[in-house]
Amino acid sequence: MVQRTPYLLAYDIREPRRLKAALKIARSHATGGQRSVHEVFLTRSERNGILEAFRQLLDQQEDRLLLIRLDPRARTYAIGTASPMADPDFFYLG
């Protein structure tokens, strides 16, 4: 069985083209998140790959990346209230 470790991936990128590319990289591994902060579960090789992809993408003078390993035994806490879904219970396509 493949060992995956939870991480928190966050970035601050100034240029819109690089920001869009960073979102694509992050969402390819993300299980959740919002805007520029994502929860990802990565194998060691996936972690190395995502770090290399960001190394090639980011401008070291303008952009920032943070990848924090999370303790998989830690309890999850939810703060705040989720917004109800805006979509109706069903859609009619006719």
Backbone torsions as a table, in degrees:
resi	resn	phi	psi	omega
1	MET	NA	137.1	-178.0
2	VAL	-75.3	132.2	179.5
3	GLN	-88.4	118.1	177.5
4	ARG	-112.9	139.4	-178.7
5	THR	-114.3	136.3	178.1
6	PRO	-77.4	139.2	177.9
7	TYR	-134.8	156.7	169.1
8	LEU	-108.5	121.6	-178.0
9	LEU	-110.9	121.6	179.7
10	ALA	-134.8	147.2	178.9
11	TYR	-147.9	155.9	175.7
12	ASP	-131.9	108.1	-173.8
13	ILE	-126.0	129.6	-174.2
14	ARG	-81.5	-42.1	-172.2
15	GLU	-84.7	127.2	-175.2
16	PRO	-55.6	-37.2	-179.7
17	ARG	-65.7	-44.0	178.6
18	ARG	-68.9	-35.5	178.4
19	LEU	-62.3	-43.8	178.5
20	LYS	-63.6	-41.4	178.4
21	ALA	-66.1	-38.0	178.7
22	ALA	-64.8	-41.3	178.0
23	LEU	-61.4	-39.8	178.3
24	LYS	-63.5	-43.2	178.2
25	ILE	-62.5	-48.6	-177.1
26	ALA	-63.4	-45.4	-177.0
27	ARG	-69.8	-17.6	177.4
28	SER	-68.6	-16.1	179.5
29	HIS	-124.8	-6.5	-170.9
30	ALA	-76.1	143.3	172.0
31	THR	-106.4	-16.1	179.5
32	GLY	-171.9	170.0	178.3
33	GLY	145.3	-179.1	177.5
34	GLN	-150.5	139.5	-179.0
35	ARG	48.2	-104.7	-174.9
36	SER	-112.2	23.7	174.7
37	VAL	-129.0	126.3	-174.4
38	HIS	-134.8	145.6	171.6
39	GLU	-95.1	124.2	-178.5
40	VAL	-129.7	146.7	174.9
41	PHE	-116.0	113.6	-170.7
42	LEU	-124.2	144.8	166.3
43	THR	-79.5	170.4	179.5
44	ARG	-60.3	-43.2	-179.2
45	SER	-68.7	-36.4	176.5
46	GLU	-65.2	-41.0	177.4
47	ARG	-59.8	-46.5	178.3
48	ASN	-62.0	-39.6	179.1
49	GLY	-66.2	-42.7	-179.7
50	ILE	-68.6	-37.1	176.7
51	LEU	-65.3	-40.5	177.8
52	GLU	-65.9	-40.9	178.0
53	ALA	-61.2	-42.5	178.1
54	PHE	-70.3	-35.3	177.1
55	ARG	-58.0	-41.7	-179.5
56	GLN	-73.1	-28.4	-174.6
57	LEU	-85.9	-43.5	-168.7
58	LEU	-75.7	146.4	169.8
59	ASP	-91.7	115.3	-173.4
60	GLN	-65.2	-19.8	178.4
61	GLN	-83.2	-27.7	-173.6
62	GLU	-112.5	-30.3	-168.6
63	ASP	-107.6	160.0	178.2
64	ARG	-135.9	146.9	177.3
65	LEU	-134.7	138.7	176.9
66	LEU	-133.2	124.4	176.6
67	LEU	-125.8	111.0	-175.4
68	ILE	-113.2	125.5	176.0
69	ARG	-75.4	130.7	179.5
70	LEU	-101.0	152.1	177.2
71	ASP	-78.9	116.4	-177.6
72	PRO	-65.2	-16.5	179.2
73	ARG	-86.2	-11.4	-175.7
74	ALA	-67.6	145.9	178.6
75	ARG	-78.0	144.7	178.9
76	THR	-93.5	132.9	176.8
77	TYR	-119.1	135.8	176.1
78	ALA	-107.2	129.1	179.7
79	ILE	-117.9	133.3	179.4
80	GLY	100.7	-178.7	-178.0
81	THR	-123.5	131.9	178.6
82	ALA	-72.5	148.5	175.5
83	SER	-81.4	139.9	177.1
84	PRO	-65.6	153.3	179.1
85	MET	-61.8	139.3	-179.3
86	ALA	-86.2	-18.1	-177.8
87	ASP	-80.5	148.8	175.2
88	PRO	-68.7	170.1	-179.8
89	ASP	-64.7	-22.4	-179.6
90	PHE	-147.7	161.7	175.9
91	PHE	-123.1	140.6	175.5
92	TYR	-107.2	120.7	175.5
93	LEU	-114.6	109.0	-174.3
94	GLY	-122.0	NA	NA
